[in-house]
Amino acid sequence: AQKVTQAQTEISVVEKEDVTLDCVYETRDTTYYLFWYKQPPSGELVFLIRRNSFDEQNEISGRYSWNFQKSTSSFNFTITASQVVDSAVYFCALSEEGSNYQLIWGAGTKLIIKP
Amino acid sequence: DAMVIQNPRYQVTQFGKPVTLSCSQTLNHNVMYWYQQKSSQAPKLLFHYYDKDFNNEADTPDNFQSRRPNTSFCFLDIRSPGLGDAAMYLCATSRGGVGQNYQPQHFGDGTRLSIL
C-alpha cells in the first residue's frame, strides 16, 4: 500500500542552523512522483519541488536542497542557514502513475526557527 | 499573476445552515480539487473535477457537494454543517491529461470555516 511517513512531528532550531526534514515513502509502482509543499502560518500550501522516480539527481535551489534516494525510499529536504521565514509546516506527498490525481500526504513536519 | 482565489477567507455559519465556499482560477487548469484540512493534519481530499467529470472520494460524507459551472469556478456546498465540519477548506488546481499525474497542484489561500 502507498504511504508517506514524516516521522518528525516538530523540529525547533535556532536561526542560521541547518535542518533536514525526513520523508520516507512506500509504493509498489515503478513510476511515481514526490512533492514537497510548504504551509506557512497564513495557511496557503506552496509547491516547492517535484521529483519523478526515474530522476535521482539531487536538487538545490538557493538555501533549499533535496536528496532523493530510491534505495532507502527517502526524499529528504534540507534547509541551509535557516531563517525565521522558513517557519512553516512542510508536507511531503506521493503521486503514483494512474492514481487519478490523488496525492498521498505525509503528516507534515512543523518547523520552528527561533531568532 | 495567475492564481487560485478562494472566497471568503473566513466563513462563520450556524449548525445545520447550508454554506457555500467558492474558488476561482486564472491558471486555466482542467483539474480542480477540494480539500478539508483540520488543525495539525494533512489535507484530506474530498473530491476533484477533471474538466466536468466529478470524482468523489469514497469517504467523503454526502453532506458535501460540489459544482463546477465552468473551467474557472468551483463551489463547495455543505448542506447541513455539523461541528465536526469546522476546518480549513483548500481549493487547488492542476493541469490534467493522460499521464499528467506529475503536475503539481496549486493551492488557494483557503477558507477557514467556523460552525456556531
Interface residues (C-beta under 8 A of the other chain):
Chain A: Y33 F35 Y37 S42 G43 E44 L45 V46 F47 R50 N52 F91 S95 E96 E97 G98 S99 N100 Y101 Q102 L103 W105 G106 A107 G108 K110
Chain B: V31 Y33 S40 Q41 A42 P43 L45 H48 Y50 N55 M88 L90 A92 S94 G96 G99 N101 Y102 P104 Q105 H106 F107 G108 D109 G110 R112
